[in-house]
Amino acid sequence: MFEVDSSIAPGGLWEQIVELVKKQFTTESDRSKMERYFPLFMSHELKGDTLNIGVAEALQVEWFTTLFKDPLESALHALGHPSAKVVFDIAENAGASAVQKPQPSPAHLLKPSSSSTPSLIGMPSTLPLTENYTFQNFVVGPSNSFAHATAMAVANGPGRTSNNPLFIYGGTGLGKTHLMQSIGHYVLKNNPAASVCYITSETFLNEYINALTNNAMPAFRERYRKVDVLLLDDVQFIADKRQFQEEFFNTFSSLMTYQKQVVMTSDVAPKDLKGCEERLTGRFKQGMVVEIEAPSYETRLAILKFKVKMQSAGRVIPEEILKYIAENIRSHVRALEGAISRVITFIDLNPNIPMTLEIVQHLLKDSIEQEKTIKDLTVEDIMKVVTEFYGVTLSDILSPQRTQTLVTPRQVAMFLSVKLTTRSLVEIGRSFGKTHATVYHGAQTIQKRIDVESDLRKVIENLTSQLGRNPSELSK
């Protein structure tokens, strides 16, 4: 909470609210959203403890509530209304917005910049592809080989039914965006005339809101339904935005009808996209769904060697140092890149100091401590808790026996290892003496069972709690 001070210009309650919200929005991104969207408020009125704000569209109700409800309520509380609530709703005169732009609202004191509203004609406002995000710079290993092969197939034949849409999912920093943009680079290299649109879901949503506000939906639809390849990053962002999902479903269906390629990335699989309509997630699953997992030790080492080759200008970094980093930085590719970049920077700044393992341990001390908090749970930890609960031994779990009394605890341990550790399927398989395919099958079997067996779900949630983790992690 903040205090009202003398720097606030005198005026009506709304003007004071706006000034206080400005003070809360300290980042450029937040200020940009405020400048862009506050002028779209068509009305505002404080009735009792409720500040009602009228807007033109149902989607704006959802979007603006998410963005502005909390800061507006904080401002009201600071201005002597401790119980006040903010409610967005469709304004009484919103019907006029279907045929003309709304008149300036009382939010006129915030004037949108000339760049706030993108052009509503021509090609979609595609974001630039990152120069280094190509197939040549993507290090392939067991954890991402299938995703890489599928992406290559899409790049060579965009629009083919079996791989359309392509849905790539996995944790943060594992290379989803890199692989997606590699498709864009490859298509453009081989067909410069192709229309490739790379855009984040948030940017796509902003475009949609601007089109609604400017009565330009036909132009919006034409732009996005005529691209040859649509690359949509972070699709989980559309969750709970019902009206936008309707529009996206129609755009998606149009592209698929004309055999245009759609590629999407997400933190979670389509079945775990909470807040998304079933018909939409169903369409996502009709094509190819691939997962990128945390890289194995061998892949991490290969990534480090590749980064050294690309960045160190011929300098040699001892193999023991690269192995040390690969062994201790496990969470994701970005963490590896950050670690090796720090080492290379140290070499550049201290060319006369020989690089030793002791120096690297000191340089990466904080990073490795953070990694320990992430990977403090091992497959062995999970096996121990599971065997104790089911009354079996570790040798039973690792044996080839397939009696039901052993199959269930073995698959439960595999499922928890996949969900709660950073190990790849290959690494988990080694711990069990099984193949990565067996681990995948076991984890999937338990996932399907807990969706319908409430007793088993409770058992697994209890085991998760015993392991010191939040059961919510099971849905990731």
Secondary structure, DSSP 8 states (H G I E B T S, - for coil): -----TTS----HHHHHHHHHHHH--SHHHHHHHHHHGGG--EEEEETTEEEEEES-HHHHHHHHHHHHHHHHHHHHHTT-TT-EEEEEE-TTGGGGGTS-----GGGGS---TTSS--SSSS-------TT-SGGG----TTTHHHHHHHHHHHHSTT-GGGSSEEEEESTTSSHHHHHHHHHHHHHHH-TTS-EEEEEHHHHHHHHHHHHHTT-HHHHHHHHTS-SEEEEE-GGGGTT-HHHHHHHHHHHHHHHHTT-EEEEEESS-GGG-TTS-HHHHHHHTTSEEEEE----HHHHHHHHHHHHHHHSTT----HHHHHHHHHH--S-HHHHHHHHHHHHHHHHH-TTS---HHHHHHHTHHHHHHHHHHS---HHHHHHHHHHHHT--HHHHHSS---HHHHHHHHHHHHHHHHHS---HHHHHHHHTS-HHHHHHHHHHHHHHHHH-HHHHHHHHHHHHHTT--GGGGG-
